[in-house]
């Protein structure tokens, strides 16, 4: 059975999205070093909506990175393949870290009970 070959337009769209997100993430972290106020200053200047959107786009970027690695790793120059692998690892770890922090937040909020609030059970 032959391996699946994706439509070229889909691969180009994923490629553009992935590298745009990679460049944006790189600018975000460099901005945290040079921006007055560090990362909180960068996030404050971006606004809540842009920060939330940027964080949410890490999930499809991780998925795109895995698929691009699967489909194009054999044809890529080693330098670009390593860049793809590193960025995919970054996005994947960022997603896992976010899931872990959400778990901690929810479990902490579950242990904080307001005695004035009626029980839901």
C-alpha positions in Angstrom: 0.0 0.0 0.0 1.4 3.4 -1.0 1.9 6.1 1.5 -0.6 8.9 1.6 0.5 11.9 -0.4 -1.2 15.2 0.6 -2.4 17.8 -1.9 0.5 20.2 -2.7 -1.7 23.3 -1.9 -2.4 21.9 1.6 1.3 21.3 2.2 2.1 24.9 1.1 -0.6 26.3 3.3 0.7 24.3 6.3 4.3 25.2 5.5 3.4 29.0 5.4 1.4 28.8 8.6 4.0 26.7 10.5 6.9 29.0 9.6 4.8 32.2 10.2 4.0 30.8 13.7 7.7 29.9 14.2 8.8 33.4 13.3 6.1 34.9 15.5 7.2 32.7 18.5 10.8 33.7 17.9 9.9 37.4 17.9 7.8 36.9 21.0 10.7 35.4 23.0 13.3 37.9 21.7 10.9 40.7 22.5 10.7 39.4 26.0 14.4 40.0 26.3 14.6 43.4 24.8 11.2 44.9 25.6 10.8 47.1 28.7 9.1 45.0 31.2 10.1 41.7 29.7 7.4 39.1 28.7 4.7 40.8 30.8 5.4 44.0 28.9 5.2 42.2 25.5 1.9 40.6 26.4 0.5 43.8 27.7 1.4 45.6 24.5 -0.1 42.8 22.4 -3.4 42.7 24.3 -5.4 39.8 25.8 -7.0 38.7 22.6 -3.8 38.5 20.6 -2.0 36.7 23.4 -4.9 34.2 23.6 -4.9 33.7 19.8 -1.2 33.3 19.7 -1.3 30.7 22.5 -4.2 28.8 20.8 -2.3 28.7 17.5 0.4 26.6 19.2 -1.8 23.5 18.9 -2.3 23.6 15.1 1.4 24.6 14.7 2.4 21.5 16.6 0.1 19.3 14.4 1.4 21.0 11.2 5.0 20.4 12.3 4.5 16.7 12.9 2.7 16.3 9.5 5.3 18.3 7.6 8.0 16.3 9.3 6.3 13.1 8.2 5.6 14.2 4.7 8.7 16.2 3.8 11.7 15.1 6.0 13.3 13.0 3.3 13.4 15.9 0.8 14.5 18.6 3.1 18.0 20.0 3.5 19.4 18.9 6.9 19.5 22.5 8.2 15.8 23.1 7.5 14.8 19.6 8.8 16.6 20.4 12.1 14.8 23.7 12.3 11.5 22.0 11.6 12.2 19.4 14.3 13.2 22.0 16.8 10.1 24.2 16.2 7.8 21.2 16.3 9.4 20.1 19.6 8.9 23.7 21.0 5.2 23.8 19.9 4.5 20.3 21.2 6.1 21.0 24.6 4.3 24.4 24.8 1.0 22.6 24.3 1.8 19.9 26.9 3.0 22.6 29.4 -0.3 24.5 28.8 -2.4 21.4 29.4 -0.4 20.7 32.7 -0.9 24.3 33.9 -4.6 24.1 33.1 -4.8 20.9 35.1 -3.1 22.5 38.1 -5.4 25.5 37.8 -8.6 23.4 37.8 -7.4 21.2 40.6 -6.5 24.2 42.7 -9.8 25.9 42.0 -11.6 22.7 43.0 -10.0 22.8 46.4 -10.9 26.4 47.1 -14.5 26.3 48.3 -16.5 29.4 49.3 -18.6 28.4 52.4 -21.2 31.0 51.4 -21.8 29.3 48.1 -24.5 26.6 48.1 -23.3 23.1 47.1 -24.0 22.0 43.5 -24.6 18.4 44.7 
